[in-house]
Amino acid sequence: MRKLGICLFAMALGACSFVTIADRYGNEYGDWYNPGANFTWQLGVCDRQMDAQNVPPMSRKAAMRCCMRDHGVPVDDAQGCSA
């Protein structure tokens, strides 16, 4: 019975990776109600935008999160993003 519980727990953790996507700066997008796979085009657009605008490396994590928010992706912490 204990092995079944461990297996179910591992499957639940693995399922989380199916509902979220991450950018190369450490931000994660998506949840159970808004699967991250729905945001792949926004991720591509914002990745290209970070490179095209030459955003400084220290600012890229926040800039990427704000870019994703600007393209309609729900983000948990939108502080510091201009409206």
Backbone as a printed PyTorch tensor [residue, N CA C, xyz], in Angstrom:
tensor([[[  0.8260,  -1.1920,   0.0000],
         [  0.0000,   0.0000,   0.0000],
         [  0.8750,   1.2630,   0.0000]],

        [[  1.9930,   1.1870,   0.7120],
         [  2.8850,   2.3430,   0.7830],
         [  3.4980,   2.6370,  -0.5880]],

        [[  3.8370,   1.5770,  -1.3310],
         [  4.4060,   1.7650,  -2.6700],
         [  3.3990,   2.4350,  -3.5930]],

        [[  2.1200,   2.1060,  -3.4330],
         [  1.0820,   2.7310,  -4.2440],
         [  1.0050,   4.2230,  -3.9500]],

        [[  1.0960,   4.5830,  -2.6740],
         [  1.0660,   5.9900,  -2.2850],
         [  2.2480,   6.7570,  -2.8480]],

        [[  3.4170,   6.1620,  -2.7960],
         [  4.6160,   6.8010,  -3.3420],
         [  4.4840,   6.9610,  -4.8540]],

        [[  3.9560,   5.9350,  -5.4970],
         [  3.7720,   5.9910,  -6.9490],
         [  2.7840,   7.0890,  -7.3320]],

        [[  1.6730,   7.1990,  -6.6250],
         [  0.6860,   8.2430,  -6.9090],
         [  1.2690,   9.6330,  -6.6800]],

        [[  2.0630,   9.7760,  -5.6330],
         [  2.7060,  11.0570,  -5.3590],
         [  3.6630,  11.4370,  -6.4820]],

        [[  4.4500,  10.4860,  -6.9400],
         [  5.3910,  10.7380,  -8.0330],
         [  4.6500,  11.0940,  -9.3150]],

        [[  3.5380,  10.4300,  -9.5670],
         [  2.7510,  10.7430, -10.7680],
         [  2.1560,  12.1410, -10.6820]],

        [[  1.7170,  12.5370,  -9.4950],
         [  1.1630,  13.8760,  -9.3140],
         [  2.2260,  14.9380,  -9.5580]],

        [[  3.4360,  14.7050,  -9.0640],
         [  4.5220,  15.6530,  -9.3130],
         [  4.8710,  15.7200, -10.7910]],

        [[  4.8720,  14.5820, -11.4450],
         [  5.1690,  14.5460, -12.8720],
         [  4.1020,  15.2390, -13.6910]],

        [[  2.8630,  15.1730, -13.2400],
         [  1.7720,  15.8300, -13.9650],
         [  1.9330,  17.3420, -13.9610]],

        [[  2.5640,  17.8810, -12.9360],
         [  2.7830,  19.3250, -12.8820],
         [  3.6170,  19.7990, -14.0700]],

        [[  4.5320,  18.9840, -14.5280],
         [  5.3690,  19.3880, -15.6540],
         [  4.5710,  19.4380, -16.9510]],

        [[  3.4210,  18.8010, -16.9930],
         [  2.5890,  18.8510, -18.1910],
         [  1.7420,  20.1100, -18.2490]],

        [[  1.5410,  20.7940, -17.1330],
         [  0.6950,  21.9710, -17.1290],
         [  1.4820,  23.2710, -17.0780]],

        [[  2.7920,  23.2070, -16.8820],
         [  3.5880,  24.4300, -16.8410],
         [  4.6940,  24.3850, -17.8930]],

        [[  5.1020,  25.5660, -18.3260],
         [  6.2870,  25.7030, -19.1600],
         [  7.1910,  26.7070, -18.4620]],

        [[  8.4510,  26.6740, -18.7780],
         [  9.4090,  27.5810, -18.1550],
         [ 10.2430,  28.2500, -19.2320]],

        [[ 10.6180,  29.4940, -18.9630],
         [ 11.5350,  30.1710, -19.8770],
         [ 12.9620,  29.9210, -19.4140]],

        [[ 13.9000,  30.4020, -20.1810],
         [ 15.3040,  30.1410, -19.8480],
         [ 15.8220,  31.0040, -18.7010]],

        [[ 14.9610,  31.8600, -18.1420],
         [ 15.3550,  32.7250, -17.0360],
         [ 14.8010,  32.2490, -15.6970]],

        [[ 14.0310,  31.1650, -15.7000],
         [ 13.5270,  30.5890, -14.4650],
         [ 12.0700,  30.8710, -14.1590]],

        [[ 11.3850,  31.6330, -14.9850],
         [  9.9640,  31.8810, -14.7740],
         [  9.1570,  30.6730, -15.2500]],

        [[  8.0790,  30.3690, -14.5550],
         [  7.1770,  29.2960, -14.9710],
         [  5.8030,  29.8810, -15.2520]],

        [[  5.1460,  29.3420, -16.2600],
         [  3.8320,  29.8160, -16.6700],
         [  2.8870,  28.6320, -16.7880]],

        [[  1.6470,  28.8670, -16.4110],
         [  0.6300,  27.8380, -16.5280],
         [  0.2050,  27.3070, -15.1750]],

        [[ -0.9830,  26.7430, -15.1470],
         [ -1.5190,  26.0920, -13.9610],
         [ -2.5580,  25.0800, -14.4210]],

        [[ -3.2790,  24.5060, -13.4790],
         [ -4.2540,  23.4690, -13.8450],
         [ -5.3360,  24.0080, -14.7670]],

        [[ -5.6850,  25.2870, -14.6440],
         [ -6.7710,  25.8620, -15.4230],
         [ -6.2840,  26.5400, -16.6960]],

        [[ -5.0320,  26.8930, -16.7570],
         [ -4.4050,  27.5240, -17.9220],
         [ -3.1210,  26.7700, -18.2310]],

        [[ -3.2030,  25.6160, -18.8960],
         [ -1.9870,  24.8180, -19.1480],
         [ -0.9230,  25.6100, -19.8940]],

        [[  0.3060,  25.4400, -19.4770],
         [  1.4220,  26.1620, -20.0700],
         [  1.6030,  25.9070, -21.5540]],

        [[  1.1710,  24.7380, -22.0300],
         [  1.3010,  24.4300, -23.4570],
         [  0.5260,  25.4260, -24.3130]],

        [[ -0.4670,  26.0970, -23.7330],
         [ -1.2290,  27.0990, -24.4750],
         [ -0.4380,  28.3830, -24.6910]],

        [[  0.6870,  28.5260, -24.0260],
         [  1.4540,  29.7730, -24.0730],
         [  2.7670,  29.6540, -24.8330]],

        [[  2.9230,  28.6380, -25.6480],
         [  4.2080,  28.4410, -26.3260],
         [  4.4920,  29.5350, -27.3420]],

        [[  3.4660,  30.0320, -28.0310],
         [  3.7520,  31.0790, -29.0200],
         [  4.1870,  32.3630, -28.3240]],

        [[  3.5840,  32.6770, -27.1590],
         [  3.9940,  33.8640, -26.4180],
         [  5.4330,  33.7170, -25.9220]],

        [[  5.7920,  32.5160, -25.5130],
         [  7.1520,  32.2640, -25.0480],
         [  8.1540,  32.5210, -26.1730]],

        [[  7.8400,  32.0580, -27.3620],
         [  8.7230,  32.2840, -28.5130],
         [  8.8430,  33.7570, -28.8650]],

        [[  7.7080,  34.4570, -28.8650],
         [  7.7020,  35.8930, -29.1870],
         [  8.5400,  36.6620, -28.1690]],

        [[  8.3390,  36.3730, -26.8980],
         [  9.0610,  37.1000, -25.8560],
         [ 10.5460,  36.7510, -25.8350]],

        [[ 10.8880,  35.5110, -26.1340],
         [ 12.3080,  35.1340, -26.2340],
         [ 12.9980,  35.9470, -27.3230]],

        [[ 12.3610,  36.0360, -28.4800],
         [ 12.9360,  36.8210, -29.5800],
         [ 13.0090,  38.2980, -29.2160]],

        [[ 12.0110,  38.7790, -28.4960],
         [ 11.9900,  40.1860, -28.1010],
         [ 13.1330,  40.4950, -27.1310]],

        [[ 13.4330,  39.5920, -26.2070],
         [ 14.5310,  39.8110, -25.2640],
         [ 15.8540,  39.9570, -26.0140]],

        [[ 16.0500,  39.1230, -27.0380],
         [ 17.2830,  39.1830, -27.8200],
         [ 17.3230,  40.4200, -28.7070]],

        [[ 16.1970,  40.7610, -29.3270],
         [ 16.1570,  41.8980, -30.2550],
         [ 16.3420,  43.2310, -29.5370]],

        [[ 15.8260,  43.3300, -28.3230],
         [ 15.9180,  44.5910, -27.5860],
         [ 17.1850,  44.7020, -26.7430]],

        [[ 18.0240,  43.6770, -26.7790],
         [ 19.2630,  43.6710, -25.9990],
         [ 19.0230,  44.0300, -24.5350]],

        [[ 18.0500,  43.3700, -23.9220],
         [ 17.7550,  43.5820, -22.5050],
         [ 18.9490,  43.0800, -21.6910]],

        [[ 19.4330,  43.8770, -20.7340],
         [ 20.5720,  43.4510, -19.9200],
         [ 20.2730,  42.1260, -19.2050]],

        [[ 21.2560,  41.2630, -19.0790],
         [ 21.0350,  39.9440, -18.4640],
         [ 20.3840,  39.9940, -17.0830]],

        [[ 20.7380,  40.9600, -16.2610],
         [ 20.1730,  41.0390, -14.9060],
         [ 18.6920,  41.4110, -14.9180]],

        [[ 18.2080,  42.0030, -15.9960],
         [ 16.8170,  42.4470, -16.0780],
         [ 15.9260,  41.5020, -16.8650]],

        [[ 16.5100,  40.4910, -17.4630],
         [ 15.7410,  39.6400, -18.3750],
         [ 14.6390,  38.8310, -17.7030]],

        [[ 14.8580,  38.3590, -16.4840],
         [ 13.8300,  37.5550, -15.8220],
         [ 12.5550,  38.3690, -15.6450]],

        [[ 12.6770,  39.5760, -15.1170],
         [ 11.5040,  40.4370, -14.9130],
         [ 10.9280,  40.8950, -16.2480]],

        [[ 11.7810,  41.2380, -17.2010],
         [ 11.3080,  41.6960, -18.5040],
         [ 10.5520,  40.5920, -19.2380]],

        [[ 11.0340,  39.3680, -19.1060],
         [ 10.3610,  38.2390, -19.7480],
         [  8.9910,  38.0140, -19.1290]],

        [[  8.9130,  38.0650, -17.8070],
         [  7.6370,  37.8920, -17.1200],
         [  6.6500,  38.9760, -17.5360]],

        [[  7.1170,  40.2200, -17.6490],
         [  6.2480,  41.3170, -18.0610],
         [  5.8130,  41.1650, -19.5160]],

        [[  6.7120,  40.7140, -20.3660],
         [  6.3770,  40.4820, -21.7680],
         [  5.2950,  39.4180, -21.8850]],

        [[  5.4560,  38.3380, -21.1510],
         [  4.4500,  37.2740, -21.1810],
         [  3.1050,  37.8040, -20.6930]],

        [[  3.1170,  38.6040, -19.6370],
         [  1.8750,  39.1960, -19.1350],
         [  1.2450,  40.1010, -20.1930]],

        [[  2.0710,  40.8760, -20.8760],
         [  1.5710,  41.7770, -21.9210],
         [  0.9510,  41.0220, -23.0940]],

        [[  1.3350,  39.7600, -23.2730],
         [  0.7820,  38.9410, -24.3540],
         [ -0.3440,  38.0280, -23.8720]],

        [[ -0.8960,  38.3290, -22.6980],
         [ -2.0820,  37.6300, -22.2270],
         [ -1.8630,  36.4250, -21.3380]],

        [[ -0.6340,  36.1850, -20.9310],
         [ -0.3490,  35.0430, -20.0670],
         [ -0.5530,  35.4680, -18.6120]],

        [[ -1.3730,  34.7250, -17.8520],
         [ -1.5290,  35.0780, -16.4380],
         [ -0.2420,  34.7890, -15.6670]],

        [[  0.2560,  35.7990, -14.9750],
         [  1.4640,  35.6440, -14.1600],
         [  1.1210,  35.9540, -12.7140]],

        [[  1.7760,  35.2660, -11.7940],
         [  1.4900,  35.4490, -10.3660],
         [  1.9540,  36.8050,  -9.8610]],

        [[  3.1370,  37.2100, -10.2410],
         [  3.7380,  38.4300,  -9.6910],
         [  4.0320,  39.3950, -10.8210]],

        [[  3.1100,  40.3270, -11.0560],
         [  3.2870,  41.2910, -12.1390],
         [  3.8040,  42.6280, -11.6330]],

        [[  4.3090,  42.6630, -10.4060],
         [  4.8220,  43.9060,  -9.8590],
         [  6.0190,  44.3670, -10.6700]],

        [[  6.1070,  45.6480, -10.8680],
         [  7.2220,  46.2040, -11.6120],
         [  6.9730,  46.2830, -13.1080]],

        [[  5.8610,  45.7380, -13.5700],
         [  5.5190,  45.8240, -14.9890],
         [  4.6880,  47.0900, -15.2050]],

        [[  5.0240,  47.8370, -16.2400],
         [  4.2530,  49.0380, -16.5290],
         [  2.9170,  48.6100, -17.1620]],

        [[  1.9160,  49.3630, -16.8800],
         [  0.5610,  49.0140, -17.3600],
         [  0.3670,  49.2660, -18.8220]]])
